[in-house]
Every structure is written in structure tokens, then in C-alpha cells.
Amino acid sequence: MSYVDFSSWPREQEQSFVVYEQQTAESGKKAMSLGIISGIAFFVIMIGIYAGVAPDSRDMTKGMNMSNLTKKTAKKEAPAPTPTPKEQAPAPAPEAPKAEAPKAEGAAPAAEKPAPKK
């Protein structure tokens, strides 16, 4: 990198800052290389742990009491008697008429007045 003419100051004044620019560039290179090395080391350690440590194969459910975890059903009642051919099933209830949607024209209806207090 050229450390000449990196600002609008006179050359003599710029030359006094070249040392700082070089130090900044060297520090950046050191930080990058140290980060890459530590990342590779972490990766190697993680692969070693993954490949070298066997997973726990104990059966944790062996001693569990599963009967208290399931829903208990109530006693079944006798089924309802089926209607004989003599009996007829009740007629279905007629459908209620559909209500009309409120109209959006005009102002909203006024609220009811509260009952007077005694």
C-alpha cells in the first residue's frame, strides 16, 4: 500500500502519520490470522469431540410409570337403545331466520340511556 498522498495535507505532515498507517495495517493482518487460527482450532476440537465421545445409550424410560401419564377413561355407559321400527325419530328443528347485517349508512345508533339510580 502506498502511504503517499492519502490525505489533503502537505507531504511533510502526511509523512509523520505513515508510521501509524503501517501499524494499523500490521495489526489488522495479525488479528485476521489469529482469528483464522483460533477458528480452525475450535473446528478441530469440535470434530474430535463429535467423533471421539460415544453418545449416552442408557434407557431412561425403563423405570418410568407410564400409567399416570395417560388419560384414564370413565366407565362406559350402556349404549342408548336403538329405536324400534314402531318409534320414529323426532323431526329436526326448523332453522332460525338469518339476521340482517347492520347498515353502514348514517351515524351509529345512539347508546341507550342508563337506568336512573335510586
C-alpha positions in Angstrom: 0.0 0.0 0.0 1.2 3.4 -0.8 1.4 5.8 2.1 1.9 8.8 -0.1 -0.9 11.3 -0.7 -3.5 9.7 1.4 -4.9 13.0 2.7 -5.1 16.6 1.6 -2.3 17.7 4.0 1.2 18.7 2.8 3.6 15.8 2.2 5.8 16.6 5.2 2.8 16.4 7.5 1.5 13.2 5.9 4.9 11.5 6.4 4.5 11.9 10.1 1.4 9.7 10.0 2.9 6.9 7.9 4.1 5.1 11.0 0.5 4.9 12.3 -0.9 3.7 9.0 1.7 0.9 8.9 0.9 -0.1 12.4 -2.8 -0.3 11.7 -2.2 -2.5 8.6 0.0 -4.9 10.6 -2.4 -5.1 13.4 -5.2 -5.9 11.0 -3.2 -8.7 9.5 -2.3 -10.2 12.9 -5.9 -10.1 14.1 -7.1 -11.8 10.9 -4.5 -14.6 11.1 -5.2 -15.1 14.8 -8.9 -15.3 14.2 -8.4 -17.9 11.4 -6.1 -20.0 13.5 -8.4 -20.0 16.5 -11.4 -20.8 14.3 -9.5 -23.8 12.8 -8.5 -25.0 16.3 -12.1 -24.8 17.5 -13.3 -26.7 14.5 -10.7 -29.5 15.1 -11.7 -29.7 18.8 -15.4 -29.9 17.9 -14.8 -32.7 15.3 -12.7 -34.6 17.9 -15.4 -34.4 20.5 -18.1 -35.4 18.0 -16.1 -38.4 16.7 -14.4 -39.5 19.9 -17.3 -39.3 22.5 -19.9 -42.0 22.3 -23.5 -40.9 23.0 -25.2 -42.0 26.2 -27.1 -45.2 25.4 -28.9 -45.7 28.8 -32.6 -46.3 28.6 -34.1 -43.5 30.7 -37.7 -44.7 30.2 -37.2 -48.1 31.8 -38.2 -47.0 35.3 -41.0 -44.6 34.3 -44.5 -45.3 35.4 -46.5 -44.5 32.2 -49.9 -45.3 33.7 -50.0 -42.0 35.5 -49.3 -40.1 32.2 -52.2 -41.4 30.2 -55.8 -40.2 30.5 -58.0 -42.6 32.4 -61.3 -43.2 30.7 -64.5 -43.1 32.6 -66.7 -46.2 32.9 -68.6 -46.7 29.7 -72.3 -46.4 30.0 -74.6 -48.8 28.3 -75.4 -47.7 24.7 -78.7 -45.9 24.1 -81.4 -48.3 23.0 -81.9 -48.2 19.3 -85.4 -47.1 18.2 -87.7 -49.9 17.1 -89.4 -49.5 13.8 -92.6 -48.5 15.7 -90.9 -45.4 17.1 -89.9 -42.6 14.9 -87.0 -40.3 15.3 -88.0 -36.7 16.3 -88.2 -34.2 13.4 -85.3 -31.9 13.1 -85.8 -28.3 14.5 -86.5 -25.7 11.8 -83.7 -23.3 11.1 -83.8 -19.8 12.6 -84.2 -16.9 10.1 -80.9 -15.2 9.3 -80.3 -11.8 10.8 -79.6 -8.8 8.5 -76.2 -7.2 8.6 -76.2 -3.7 10.1 -76.2 -0.9 7.5 -73.2 1.4 7.3 -75.2 4.5 6.2 -75.6 7.4 8.6 -74.3 7.7 12.1 -74.1 4.9 14.6 -77.2 4.4 16.7 -77.2 6.3 20.0 -76.5 4.2 23.1 -79.4 3.5 25.4 -79.6 5.8 28.4 -78.7 4.1 31.7 -81.5 3.5 34.2 -81.8 6.3 36.8 -80.3 5.5 40.2 -82.5 5.4 43.2 
